[in-house]
Amino acid sequence: MNTNYQHMYEQCKNHMHSYVLAEMVDGTKVDGIITGLDNENVYFAVPVGGENQAYAEHDYRNGYPDERIFGYPGYGYPGYGYPGYGYHRPPRRFRRLILPLAALAALSVLPWY
C-alpha cells in the first residue's frame, strides 16, 4: 500500500461501521456507513432518500408496482399478483458505493439521528 494513503486507510479502519461524511479530492461529499475496506478501496452503504427511495425497488406503471410473480404482469394466482396484495420486498434504503482510497481527502464522523 502506498504510504500516502496509509493515514486515510487508518481513519477508515478506525471508523468502520460508523456513519461518516467523506470528502473527495475534487470537493464532492458523500455521507454513508463504512461497510468494508481493503488496500485500495473503501466500501460504503449510502442512504437512498427522497424521491429515489420510491423507485429504488419497484417499477411503477399506472400507479401500481409491477409485481410479476409466476410470469404474469398484474395477474397470477389470487393474492399473489394483484396490486396491493401478495408479497413484495420493501424498497431499498441503502445502495453500495465503492470509492478508491486515493480519492478521499477527509473523513468526518456524523451523529445518528
C-alpha positions, 0 to 999 in steps of 0.5 A, spaced: 500 500 500 502 506 498 504 510 504 500 516 502 494 513 503 496 509 509 493 515 514 486 515 510 486 507 510 487 508 518 481 513 519 477 508 515 479 502 519 478 506 525 471 508 523 468 502 520 461 501 521 460 508 523 456 513 519 461 518 516 461 524 511 467 523 506 470 528 502 473 527 495 479 530 492 475 534 487 470 537 493 464 532 492 461 529 499 458 523 500 455 521 507 454 513 508 456 507 513 463 504 512 461 497 510 468 494 508 475 496 506 481 493 503 488 496 500 485 500 495 478 501 496 473 503 501 466 500 501 460 504 503 452 503 504 449 510 502 442 512 504 437 512 498 432 518 500 427 522 497 424 521 491 429 515 489 427 511 495 420 510 491 423 507 485 429 504 488 425 497 488 419 497 484 417 499 477 411 503 477 406 503 471 399 506 472 400 507 479 401 500 481 408 496 482 409 491 477 409 485 481 410 479 476 410 473 480 409 466 476 410 470 469 404 474 469 404 482 469 398 484 474 395 477 474 397 470 477 394 466 482 389 470 487 393 474 492 399 473 489 399 478 483 394 483 484 396 490 486 396 491 493 396 484 495 401 478 495 408 479 497 413 484 495 420 486 498 420 493 501 424 498 497 431 499 498 434 504 503 441 503 502 445 502 495 453 500 495 458 505 493 465 503 492 470 509 492 478 508 491 482 510 497 486 515 493 480 519 492 478 521 499 481 527 502 477 527 509 473 523 513 468 526 518 464 522 523 456 524 523 451 523 529 445 518 528 439 521 528 
